[in-house]
Structure formats: C-alpha cells, structure tokens
C-alpha cells in the first residue's frame, strides 16, 4: 500500500483550521492557554530532557569550519 500524498498547501490549510479552532476554544473559555499548549506539544510538560554535548553540537553545526 502506497502512502497518501498530501500537498504543502493542504497541510497549511489544515494547520490554519486547527489554529482557528484553538483560538475559538480559548475565546470561549473551553481551555486555558496552558491546557492548549499541552495538547499541541509533542512533549509532555513533565518531560525531562537532557541534551548530550549541546555545545559540541552547536559548534559543529553552526560555526564555520
């Protein structure tokens, strides 16, 4: 089975609709900003992250060689 192809424009349309619904829910008092942020986050607010060698990564990635 082949994966479905979706255009960038379609993705952007869906994103705009989702943000519009988020704004409506906030205005109606259905959710708090914190609840909405938690819903839309890929990480839980309680997630703890540790970035190994962040300085090394930034140096290798962003500084000229």
C-alpha positions as CSV (number, residue, x, y, z in Angstrom):
1,X,0.0,0.0,0.0
2,X,1.4,3.4,-1.0
3,X,1.4,6.3,1.4
4,X,-1.0,9.1,0.7
5,X,0.5,12.2,-0.9
6,X,-0.5,15.5,0.7
7,X,0.5,18.9,-0.7
8,X,2.2,21.5,1.4
9,X,-0.8,23.8,0.7
10,X,-3.2,21.2,2.2
11,X,-1.0,20.8,5.3
12,X,-1.0,24.5,5.7
13,X,-4.8,24.7,5.3
14,X,-5.3,22.0,8.0
15,X,-2.9,23.8,10.3
16,X,-4.8,27.1,9.9
17,X,-8.1,25.4,10.6
18,X,-6.6,23.8,13.7
19,X,-5.2,27.1,15.0
20,X,-8.6,28.8,14.3
21,X,-10.3,26.2,16.4
22,X,-7.7,26.6,19.1
23,X,-8.4,30.4,19.1
24,X,-12.1,29.8,19.3
25,X,-11.8,27.4,22.2
26,X,-9.6,29.9,24.1
27,X,-12.0,32.7,23.5
28,X,-14.9,30.5,24.7
29,X,-13.0,29.6,27.8
30,X,-13.1,25.9,27.0
31,X,-9.4,25.6,27.6
32,X,-6.7,27.5,29.3
33,X,-3.6,28.6,27.4
34,X,-1.6,26.0,29.4
35,X,-4.0,23.2,28.5
36,X,-3.9,24.1,24.8
37,X,-0.1,24.2,24.9
38,X,0.0,20.8,26.5
39,X,-2.5,19.4,23.8
40,X,-0.4,20.8,21.0
41,X,3.0,19.8,22.3
42,X,4.9,16.7,21.2
43,X,6.4,16.5,24.7
44,X,4.6,16.3,28.0
45,X,5.1,19.3,30.3
46,X,6.6,16.9,32.8
47,X,9.1,15.5,30.3
48,X,12.7,15.9,31.3
49,X,15.3,16.2,28.5
50,X,19.0,16.0,28.6
51,X,20.9,17.1,25.6
52,X,24.3,15.4,25.5
53,X,27.1,17.8,24.3
54,X,24.9,20.7,23.3
55,X,27.9,23.0,22.9
56,X,29.7,20.5,20.7
57,X,26.6,20.0,18.5
58,X,26.1,23.8,18.1
59,X,29.8,24.3,17.3
60,X,29.8,21.5,14.7
61,X,26.5,22.5,13.1
62,X,26.6,26.3,13.1
63,X,30.1,27.6,13.3
64,X,32.1,27.8,10.1
65,X,34.8,25.3,9.6
